[in-house]
């Protein structure tokens, strides 16, 4: 166990953790926007998949990473509009339509991958950028300031999202629609429009999350690339109490424990690998059970709004 | 919600569900519709006239030899550059050799991570009258054992394992993955400069385990002091974690990596990003993923075994035997990557180890 706590290993664990947290951050914060407005979008994983594929495919053919990222965002937007149409305009059960959206994304991304690409290929994704000065600080520089641009973006998103949700009138409107849509409506806030925008922001961020996998962290696409990450992101929103900072805490906790268990295995610490693999999930469940503050949950979460009802 | 609206929403969800049909649990008939475009290696389709195959058989006179119908159920995609692809390309090669779809009908169901879905597919194919049903995954053993007695005229083949359950219509097959592992280990040990080698895999079972056991023996035969560290991610499909595991090995100082799994592509990606890290492949030739750093791959060649099963079935023997792919019987081959400049002494040592295993002078324990 001693060797796990050497400097090299600790730096390695934290560097991995920052990297691994990236897709969860984008997807989780995006989901926080949707949920704050009262819409649970369980289709995050599907959006991530289809966006991950789109970004990968564009980069594979054009070599243009920014074009790939833009495509992922646009595809996310289209998926967000679809989710909004089903759950806001048509007022379908949110859980069911989200699962439908997930399956749609999973199926379509696999199908397109098989037809358009066929076999596993790799691309050159966003490179690591060492931030001048900060990147030269020993230890800290290595852990925090030597990542790809999408990793920095994920962490910059945290204060930005906090500011939007907590400090702007627009954020207040999103939350009022999630807490008490009838009251917001009576004050002239368009519930449907606010929900559309929030769900679409969430979906576009899920698109970035997908792109962060396929064109930054892994540089490839494969069937079911996300392996359920989108669902973990949804759980992280509850974990983080619908606050960007809380979501970041949850994402970092999950990714740190995951990185820790990989390092334990590499260093030959003698515990069964099955136990090591379970660790992050066990810890997340435990933390979830202890910390979730239901009081913060948007009161109208999961409830379609119909003027005159309720 | 009004009735009309509910109907519309229901319709939309149905459309969504229909659109995603190919992924999770397709009926065995469905997947056959998409292989044509996905198959990059050979193109038997253009050769035949415009008539789709399915429409023809009823009216055809029975002049030509009876078409043999083979179905295969695989845990991952036919394009995984590993386990499933090794089987699919072998079957395609045999099909081409036998004279295309008229001589051998081939259907497959891929991505059957979920065993109950796979069991349903196995039973469906058998009841549709397929002659040989191949359950390509050690996790499908119990399903084959349960289903095979219900279809005494169908041949079942499954692997990787050697257990035919005492059934007369079941063949079992496996690969002596430790043999190629040993060869890769010898080369890795000679090529590593940091004297640290990383191994990534999904779960410590089956040929993933025997490959790595053989690899470790090969490394030790050159230099027992070399450190080999292993990570198991617990999942056959989590590419992100597999990639991070490889990055962890590299951060810990490893300069040669190997592993056995469908999600191995992630590790290759990680090695490629870092540069200077070598990769040793197994199950299929993985050189195409990163020509500059894949040294060699152990390739499973199932064609010999499959041909034997087809021939035996034609003679009336429906099952009961087991097959082990070995270097000796050409079921296993070492594919050296022509784009990687392998030093002569390393290549010679590898060749010597291959010969040693073939003639029995080197014993590799699984």
HADDOCK unambig.tbl for C-alpha pairs under 7 A between the chains (distance, minus, plus):
assign (segid A and resid 12 and name CA) (segid B and resid 251 and name CA) 6.55 0.50 0.50
assign (segid A and resid 86 and name CA) (segid B and resid 9 and name CA) 6.73 0.50 0.50
assign (segid A and resid 90 and name CA) (segid B and resid 5 and name CA) 6.59 0.50 0.50
assign (segid A and resid 90 and name CA) (segid B and resid 9 and name CA) 6.58 0.50 0.50
assign (segid A and resid 92 and name CA) (segid B and resid 9 and name CA) 6.40 0.50 0.50
assign (segid A and resid 97 and name CA) (segid B and resid 13 and name CA) 6.90 0.50 0.50
assign (segid A and resid 100 and name CA) (segid B and resid 13 and name CA) 6.39 0.50 0.50
assign (segid A and resid 100 and name CA) (segid B and resid 16 and name CA) 6.33 0.50 0.50
assign (segid A and resid 100 and name CA) (segid B and resid 17 and name CA) 6.43 0.50 0.50
assign (segid A and resid 103 and name CA) (segid B and resid 17 and name CA) 7.00 0.50 0.50
assign (segid A and resid 103 and name CA) (segid B and resid 20 and name CA) 6.03 0.50 0.50
assign (segid A and resid 104 and name CA) (segid B and resid 16 and name CA) 5.70 0.50 0.50
assign (segid A and resid 104 and name CA) (segid B and resid 17 and name CA) 6.50 0.50 0.50
assign (segid A and resid 104 and name CA) (segid B and resid 19 and name CA) 6.45 0.50 0.50
assign (segid A and resid 104 and name CA) (segid B and resid 20 and name CA) 4.77 0.50 0.50
assign (segid A and resid 106 and name CA) (segid B and resid 23 and name CA) 6.90 0.50 0.50
assign (segid A and resid 107 and name CA) (segid B and resid 20 and name CA) 4.06 0.50 0.50
assign (segid A and resid 107 and name CA) (segid B and resid 21 and name CA) 6.45 0.50 0.50
assign (segid A and resid 107 and name CA) (segid B and resid 22 and name CA) 6.01 0.50 0.50
assign (segid A and resid 107 and name CA) (segid B and resid 23 and name CA) 4.70 0.50 0.50
assign (segid A and resid 108 and name CA) (segid B and resid 20 and name CA) 5.81 0.50 0.50
assign (segid A and resid 110 and name CA) (segid B and resid 23 and name CA) 6.57 0.50 0.50
assign (segid A and resid 111 and name CA) (segid B and resid 22 and name CA) 6.84 0.50 0.50
assign (segid A and resid 114 and name CA) (segid B and resid 38 and name CA) 5.31 0.50 0.50
assign (segid A and resid 115 and name CA) (segid B and resid 37 and name CA) 5.58 0.50 0.50
assign (segid A and resid 115 and name CA) (segid B and resid 38 and name CA) 5.09 0.50 0.50
assign (segid A and resid 118 and name CA) (segid B and resid 38 and name CA) 4.69 0.50 0.50
assign (segid A and resid 118 and name CA) (segid B and resid 39 and name CA) 6.75 0.50 0.50
assign (segid A and resid 118 and name CA) (segid B and resid 40 and name CA) 6.98 0.50 0.50
assign (segid A and resid 118 and name CA) (segid B and resid 79 and name CA) 6.55 0.50 0.50
assign (segid A and resid 119 and name CA) (segid B and resid 79 and name CA) 4.89 0.50 0.50
assign (segid A and resid 119 and name CA) (segid B and resid 80 and name CA) 6.89 0.50 0.50
assign (segid A and resid 120 and name CA) (segid B and resid 79 and name CA) 6.79 0.50 0.50
assign (segid A and resid 120 and name CA) (segid B and resid 80 and name CA) 6.62 0.50 0.50
assign (segid A and resid 121 and name CA) (segid B and resid 289 and name CA) 6.26 0.50 0.50
assign (segid A and resid 122 and name CA) (segid B and resid 269 and name CA) 6.95 0.50 0.50
assign (segid A and resid 122 and name CA) (segid B and resid 289 and name CA) 6.62 0.50 0.50
assign (segid A and resid 218 and name CA) (segid B and resid 240 and name CA) 6.72 0.50 0.50
assign (segid A and resid 218 and name CA) (segid B and resid 243 and name CA) 6.85 0.50 0.50
assign (segid A and resid 218 and name CA) (segid B and resid 266 and name CA) 6.43 0.50 0.50
assign (segid A and resid 218 and name CA) (segid B and resid 269 and name CA) 6.44 0.50 0.50
assign (segid A and resid 219 and name CA) (segid B and resid 269 and name CA) 6.75 0.50 0.50
assign (segid A and resid 225 and name CA) (segid B and resid 239 and name CA) 6.45 0.50 0.50
assign (segid A and resid 227 and name CA) (segid B and resid 237 and name CA) 6.51 0.50 0.50
assign (segid A and resid 227 and name CA) (segid B and resid 238 and name CA) 5.54 0.50 0.50
assign (segid A and resid 262 and name CA) (segid B and resid 231 and name CA) 6.54 0.50 0.50
assign (segid A and resid 262 and name CA) (segid B and resid 245 and name CA) 6.02 0.50 0.50
assign (segid A and resid 263 and name CA) (segid B and resid 248 and name CA) 6.59 0.50 0.50
assign (segid A and resid 265 and name CA) (segid B and resid 230 and name CA) 6.36 0.50 0.50
assign (segid A and resid 265 and name CA) (segid B and resid 231 and name CA) 5.29 0.50 0.50
assign (segid A and resid 266 and name CA) (segid B and resid 229 and name CA) 5.09 0.50 0.50
assign (segid A and resid 266 and name CA) (segid B and resid 230 and name CA) 5.71 0.50 0.50
assign (segid A and resid 266 and name CA) (segid B and resid 231 and name CA) 5.92 0.50 0.50
assign (segid A and resid 266 and name CA) (segid B and resid 249 and name CA) 6.42 0.50 0.50
assign (segid A and resid 267 and name CA) (segid B and resid 229 and name CA) 6.67 0.50 0.50
assign (segid A and resid 268 and name CA) (segid B and resid 229 and name CA) 6.34 0.50 0.50
assign (segid A and resid 273 and name CA) (segid B and resid 232 and name CA) 6.03 0.50 0.50
assign (segid A and resid 274 and name CA) (segid B and resid 234 and name CA) 6.50 0.50 0.50
assign (segid A and resid 277 and name CA) (segid B and resid 233 and name CA) 6.26 0.50 0.50
assign (segid A and resid 277 and name CA) (segid B and resid 234 and name CA) 6.09 0.50 0.50
